[in-house]
Amino acid sequence: MGVKINAQGNENKEYVQATHGISGAIINRAFRPWLYLDTIYYLTTEGKKYRSNLRKVHGFSRKVIKEKRNEMLERNTLKHDETTEDAECQARIRKAFLEFLLEYHFKDPSFTEEFIREEVDTFMFAGYDSTGMALSWILYCVGLYPEVQKKIVAELDEIFQNDIEREVTRDDLTKMKYLECTIKETFRLYTIAPFFMRECNETLKILGHTIYPGSFFLIFPYALHRDRESFPDPEKFIPERFYPENSTERHPYAYVPFSAGPRNCIGQKYAMTELKLLVANILRCLRITSLDPRDKVLVVPYMTLLNTKPLRLRFDTR
């Protein structure tokens, strides 16, 4: 969005806390059917707190949109004073997603700022915690399996020729095949979104049971990804199972770390690119060792898959 949250400082701390509060409320409500009715839920203490947190999140998003809108309008006002060199320099600067949305709003006012706010909320709420937890689990798995880490490092050394100063390019990212498989295998065992819901829109018969329209499915990828039919030796960490030649016989919906279908994760490609970039830059310089075996690392399904205790990692220079 082109905005710094500074979540580890005090600035915008209220927004971060409100987002965490909303996540907790969604989980609590999902497992309490008697709270599904809005008229009941918003009478409860939790429902009132949820509404308060929602107002804070929406208020922050509107503030970000307003500031960016004013900045863009001011920039357009000053355009006539630009030199050709200034204009060329400005054209090379990559725009934030929010700027594209506002440009569309300027061209078509029917695309209102409230529509923009909804898009901003989707990206910021969905991505604020998930990418951080994904990186934690990837580094944990890489540090836990030295032979996997060795293969990733060999791949990176071949790409960068041991030049740790060179910036990663888009072409470099496409060559990181084994790293990508490692990320996918991490997501199989530690699915960042441990569950999601879908509404049934037609009558279905499953295992002798009738599912009627309007019913809700709770899909649990954390268990689905451990199906022995799709993933032999499911508890073993085997990145090679995601090579194309090893995936052709697998059902396309056997592996759904980003959900699937028209309502899948809107940022999955961006997330994979970001994670490959982060992990590659870390492993070009550092060696990772995980200090706790998997049976000592307990998880809890939340909006993202969380560890109950801190993941202990050691970083050494290569």
C-alpha positions in Angstrom: 0.0 0.0 0.0 3.0 2.3 0.2 2.5 2.8 3.9 4.8 1.8 6.8 2.9 0.4 9.8 5.9 0.4 12.2 4.2 -2.4 14.2 7.2 -3.0 16.4 7.1 0.6 17.7 4.3 2.6 19.2 3.2 4.2 16.0 -0.1 2.6 14.7 0.0 0.1 17.6 -3.7 0.5 18.1 -4.3 -0.7 14.5 -2.2 -3.8 15.1 -4.0 -4.6 18.4 -7.4 -4.1 16.8 -6.5 -6.5 14.0 -5.4 -9.1 16.5 -8.7 -8.6 18.4 -10.8 -9.1 15.2 -8.9 -12.3 14.4 -9.6 -13.7 17.9 -13.3 -12.7 17.7 -13.7 -14.4 14.3 -12.2 -17.7 15.7 -14.3 -17.6 18.9 -17.5 -16.9 16.9 -16.8 -19.7 14.4 -16.9 -22.3 17.1 -20.0 -20.9 18.9 -23.1 -21.5 16.6 -25.3 -19.6 19.1 -23.4 -16.4 18.2 -23.9 -16.7 14.4 -27.0 -14.4 14.5 -25.8 -10.8 14.4 -28.7 -9.6 16.6 -27.4 -11.8 19.4 -23.7 -11.5 18.8 -23.6 -7.7 18.9 -25.3 -7.7 22.3 -22.5 -9.6 23.8 -19.3 -8.0 25.3 -17.2 -9.6 22.6 -19.5 -8.4 19.8 -19.3 -4.9 21.1 -15.5 -5.1 21.2 -15.4 -6.6 17.7 -17.4 -3.6 16.4 -15.0 -1.2 18.2 -12.0 -2.9 16.7 -13.6 -2.9 13.3 -14.2 0.9 13.5 -10.5 1.3 14.4 -9.3 -0.8 11.4 -11.7 1.0 9.0 -10.7 4.4 10.4 -7.0 3.6 9.8 -7.7 2.4 6.2 -9.7 5.6 5.5 -6.8 7.7 6.9 -4.3 5.9 4.7 -6.5 6.4 1.6 -7.1 10.1 2.4 -3.4 10.8 2.9 -2.4 9.0 -0.3 -5.2 10.7 -2.3 -4.0 14.1 -1.1 -0.4 13.2 -1.9 -1.4 12.2 -5.5 -3.5 15.3 -6.1 -0.7 17.5 -4.9 1.8 15.6 -7.2 -0.6 16.1 -10.1 -0.8 19.8 -9.3 3.0 20.2 -9.4 3.4 18.2 -12.6 3.5 21.3 -14.8 6.7 22.4 -13.0 8.5 19.1 -13.7 11.4 18.9 -16.1 11.6 16.0 -18.6 14.2 14.4 -16.4 12.0 14.6 -13.4 9.1 13.1 -15.3 11.2 10.2 -16.6 12.5 9.5 -13.0 8.9 9.6 -11.7 7.7 7.1 -14.4 10.4 4.6 -13.3 9.1 4.6 -9.7 6.9 1.6 -9.1 3.4 2.5 -7.9 1.8 1.0 -4.8 -1.4 -1.0 -5.3 -3.3 1.8 -3.5 -2.2 4.3 -6.1 -3.6 2.1 -8.9 -6.9 2.0 -7.1 -7.0 5.7 -6.6 -6.2 6.4 -10.2 -9.1 4.2 -11.2 -11.3 6.2 -8.7 -10.2 9.5 -10.3 -11.2 8.2 -13.7 -14.5 6.6 -12.5 -16.0 8.2 -9.4 -18.6 5.3 -9.2 -15.6 3.3 -7.9 -15.9 5.0 -4.5 -13.4 5.4 -1.7 -15.4 2.9 0.3 -14.8 0.3 -2.4 -11.1 1.1 -2.1 -11.2 0.8 1.7 -12.6 -2.7 1.3 -9.8 -3.7 -1.0 -7.2 -2.1 1.3 -8.7 -4.0 4.3 -8.6 -7.3 2.4 -4.9 -6.9 1.6 -3.7 -5.5 4.9 -5.8 -7.8 7.1 -5.1 -11.0 5.1 -1.3 -10.3 4.8 -0.3 -8.6 8.1 0.3 -11.8 10.1 0.3 -14.7 7.6 3.5 -13.9 5.8 5.4 -13.4 9.0 4.2 -16.8 10.4 4.9 -18.4 7.0 8.5 -17.2 7.1 8.9 -18.5 10.7 7.7 -22.0 9.7 9.9 -22.1 6.6 13.0 -21.1 8.5 12.2 -23.6 11.2 11.9 -26.5 8.7 15.0 -25.4 6.8 16.9 -25.3 10.1 15.5 -28.7 11.1 16.7 -30.6 8.0 20.3 -29.9 7.2 20.2 -31.9 4.0 17.4 -29.8 2.7 19.2 -26.6 3.6 22.3 -27.9 1.8 20.4 -28.4 -1.4 18.8 -24.9 -1.2 22.2 -23.3 -0.6 23.7 -25.3 -3.6 20.9 -24.0 -5.8 21.4 -20.4 -4.6 25.2 -20.6 -5.1 24.7 -21.8 -8.6 22.3 -18.9 -9.3 24.4 -16.2 -7.7 27.9 -17.6 -8.1 28.6 -16.9 -4.4 28.0 -13.1 -4.9 26.0 -12.2 -1.8 25.8 -8.5 -2.8 23.9 -9.0 -6.0 20.3 -8.1 -5.9 17.7 -10.8 -6.6 16.0 -10.5 -10.0 12.7 -11.9 -11.3 14.7 -14.3 -13.4 16.6 -15.5 -10.3 13.3 -16.3 -8.6 12.1 -18.5 -11.4 15.3 -20.6 -11.1 14.7 -21.3 -7.4 12.9 -24.6 -8.0 14.1 -26.5 -4.9 13.5 -23.6 -2.6 9.9 -23.3 -4.0 9.3 -27.0 -3.3 10.7 -26.5 0.2 8.2 -23.7 0.8 5.3 -25.8 -0.5 6.3 -28.8 1.7 6.4 -26.4 4.7 2.9 -25.2 3.9 1.8 -28.9 3.6 2.9 -29.7 7.2 2.3 -26.2 8.7 -0.6 -24.8 6.7 -0.6 -21.1 7.4 -4.4 -20.9 7.1 -5.3 -24.0 9.1 -9.0 -23.9 8.2 -11.5 -22.1 6.0 -15.3 -22.2 5.4 -17.4 -22.6 2.4 -21.2 -22.4 1.9 -22.9 -25.2 0.1 -25.1 -24.0 -2.8 -26.6 -27.3 -4.0 -27.7 -30.5 -2.4 -24.8 -33.0 -2.0 -24.5 -36.6 -0.9 -21.2 -37.4 0.9 -20.6 -40.8 2.5 -24.3 -41.5 2.8 -25.1 -38.1 4.3 -27.1 -35.3 2.7 -25.7 -31.8 2.7 -28.3 -29.2 2.0 -27.9 -25.7 0.4 -27.1 -23.1 3.0 -25.0 -25.5 5.1 -21.4 -24.5 5.9 -18.3 -26.7 5.4 -15.3 -26.3 7.7 -12.3 -27.4 5.6 -9.2 -28.4 7.5 -6.1 -28.4 5.3 -3.9 -29.2 8.2 -5.5 -32.7 8.2 -6.2 -32.9 4.4 -2.4 -32.4 3.7 -1.7 -35.5 5.8 -3.8 -37.9 3.6 -1.6 -40.9 2.9 -3.2 -41.5 -0.5 -2.0 -38.1 -1.8 1.1 -37.8 0.3 2.8 -41.1 1.2 4.8 -40.9 4.5 2.8 -37.7 5.3 4.8 -36.8 8.4 8.1 -36.9 6.5 9.5 -33.6 5.2 10.1 -34.3 1.5 10.3 -31.2 -0.8 10.8 -33.4 -3.8 7.2 -34.5 -3.7 6.3 -31.1 -5.3 8.5 -31.6 -8.4 6.1 -31.5 -11.4 6.8 -35.1 -12.3 5.8 -36.2 -8.8 2.6 -34.1 -8.7 0.9 -35.1 -11.9 -1.2 -37.9 -10.3 -2.2 -35.9 -7.3 -5.7 -34.5 -7.1 -5.6 -30.7 -7.7 -7.5 -30.1 -4.5 -5.4 -32.4 -2.3 -3.1 -29.5 -1.6 -4.9 -26.2 -0.8 -2.6 -24.0 1.4 -4.1 -20.9 -0.2 -7.7 -22.4 -0.4 -8.9 -23.0 -4.0 -11.5 -22.0 -6.6 -12.8 -18.4 -7.2 -12.4 -17.5 -3.5 -8.8 -18.5 -3.1 -6.2 -16.3 -1.5 -5.9 -13.1 -3.6 -2.2 -12.7 -2.6 -0.8 -16.2 -3.1 1.6 -15.3 -6.0 2.8 -12.2 -4.2 3.3 -14.2 -1.0 5.4 -16.9 -2.8 7.5 -14.3 -4.5 8.1 -12.4 -1.2 8.9 -15.6 0.8 11.4 -16.9 -1.9 13.1 -13.5 -1.9 13.4 -13.4 1.9 14.5 -16.9 2.4 17.0 -16.7 -0.4 18.6 -13.6 1.0 18.9 -15.1 4.4 20.5 -18.4 3.2 22.9 -16.6 1.0 24.6 -15.2 4.1 23.5 -17.4 7.1 23.2 -21.0 8.2 20.1 -21.9 10.2 19.8 -24.4 13.0 16.5 -25.3 14.6 16.9 -26.0 18.3 13.6 -27.9 19.0 12.5 -31.2 17.3 9.0 -31.3 15.8 7.5 -33.3 18.6 8.4 -30.4 21.0 6.8 -27.8 18.8 3.0 -27.6 19.6 0.7 -25.7 17.3 -2.8 -24.1 17.8 -5.2 -23.3 14.9 -5.9 -19.6 14.9 -6.5 -17.3 11.9 -2.9 -18.4 11.2 -1.2 -21.6 12.5 0.6 -20.5 15.6 3.2 -22.1 17.7 2.4 -22.2 21.5 6.0 -21.4 22.4 8.7 -19.4 20.5 10.4 -21.2 17.7 14.1 -21.3 18.7 16.5 -20.8 15.8 20.3 -20.2 15.7 21.8 -18.2 12.9 25.5 -18.6 12.0 27.4 -16.9 9.2 28.2 -19.2 6.3 
